[in-house]
């Protein structure tokens, strides 16, 4: 299974990205929810897929600084524009830190986690990293090779929430970008 070294900062990528793709992955450090809402002309929604306590992947454990196989809260959703899934998002937090924080991730429902994190000034966002997302990590109905993804870690005290966002082909079509 890949480790955290498989995620790259913009200066670590071996091949240059198209400028528009680079912008979506690294330049725009604001809320992806807001950007998608603008692109969808307000027709934005969140569809929860899975939420619950699960063992975290090795790359997630490494990014969060917890032991391999640690249990964490995992939330997977589609961020939809114009009813189409544009982004697959996977957010994770280590169980011990989440339970001590009082943050109520289990009851977000169809609300955007990104909006919650960006609206709370106590959260600081770490650097953006990107990679081609492993097809096996995607939901069965969206498995495609070579999709671009980015991730960053939001921190508040001891709590870290790692958010990965996978850009699906429908987003690139809507934004008129060829990745």
N, C-alpha and C positions, 0 to 999 in steps of 0.2 A: 504494500500500500504506500502511496506517495507520502513524503513528509513535508514539513513546512518550508523546506528549501525549494520546493517546486512552485512556490508563489514568488512573483518577482516585482520589484519596484520598477518604475519606468526606465531607470538607467541600467537595469540589469537584463532587460530583454535583449535577446541576441539579434532579432530582426526588427527593423523599424515598422511601426504601425501606420496605417492610413491616418491622416490627421483627425478625421471625424471619430474614428474608433478610439484613438488615443484620448480625445476629449472626453468621451463617455467613460473610459476606464480610469483615467488619471487626473484630468484637469478639473472637471466639475466636482468639487468636494462638498457641494451642498446636498440637500435632500434629494435623493433619486425620486421619491414620491412626488415632490413638487415638479420636478422636471417631466416626469411621465404624465402628470395631471395636465401640465401645459401642452404637451405634445398631443394628448388625447382630447384637448379642448374641454376638459372637465369630466370626461367620461372615463374616470379611473376607478378601479375597485381592487380589493384584496380578497382572494379566495384561499382560505386555509386548507392545507392538504393533510398535514400531520402535526401534532403537538404532543409532547410528552417527554418523560424521562427515558433516556436511552444512553447506551455507551457512546461516547464521542469517538469520532475517527482520530487516527493518530496525528494527522496534520492539525486538527482542531485542538487536541490536547497540547501539542507543542506550542501552538500560537497562544493558548491560554495559560501556559506554564503549569499544567497539571499532569499527573501521572497518566501514562498510556492506559486506556481502558476506563478512565474516569467516567462517572455518570454525570449527565448534564441534561438541561432542558433543551430540547430540539424543536424548532418551529420551522416548518416548510410551507411556503405559500406561493401562489402565482400573483404577480402584480399585473393587472389587466388594464389595457387601454382599448377603448371601443369594444369591450367584451372579449378581446383576444388576449391570451397569455403572452405578455411581452417579456417578462422577467420571472425566472424561478429564483426565489430567495430562500436561503437556509441560514437561520440564526441560532446560535448556541451559546449557552452559559454554563459554567461549572456549577454543579448542584450546591456545594457547600457555600460558595460565594453568593449565589442567587438567593438561597434561603436566608442568609444573614442580612441581605440588602433590603428586603421588604418590597422589591420591585415585583409587580404582579403580572409577570409575563404569561402565566397560564390562562388569564382571562382577557387577552387582547381581542380574541375573536377575529372579526373582519377589519379591525382597525390596523393601521400601518405602524409597525414597530419603528420604522425610520422617523416618522413624524413624532412619535413619543421621544425617541432619543435626541432628535434635533430641537425639540421644544424644551428640553430640560437642560439648562446651562451647566448643571453639575457634571454632565457627561462630556468627556473630551474624546475626540476622534483621533485614532492613530493613523499612520500612513496607509495609503492605498497600495494594494498589491494586486497583480493580475496573473492569469494563466489560461490555458485552454483547459476547460473543465472536463474531467473524466466522464465519459458517457455513462458508465455504470453508476455514477453518483446522482444521475438525473432521474426524475419520475419516469416510470415505464412508458407513459404516453408521450414523452418529450425527448426520448433518447436519440441524440444525434452527436456525431463526433465533432470535435474541434470548435465547440462554442466558447466564446470569450466569457470570462467571469472576472469579477474583482471582489476583493474582500477588505474589510478594515475592522479594527477592534475599537469599540467604544468603552471607555473606562469611567467608573465613578467609585472612588475609594478602592476597595478590594474586588469589586464587581467588574468583570469584563464581559461584554457581549460581542461575540464575533459574528459579523454579518457578511455573508457571501451572496453575491447577486450575479446570476447567469443570464446573459443577454440572448434571448431567443430570436430566431429568424424573423418573426412577425414584428419585433421592435425595429430591426434594421430596415425592414420594408416601410414601416410607418415613418421612420426618420429619413427615408431615402438615402441610406448609406449602404455601401457594399463593403462588408468586413474583410 
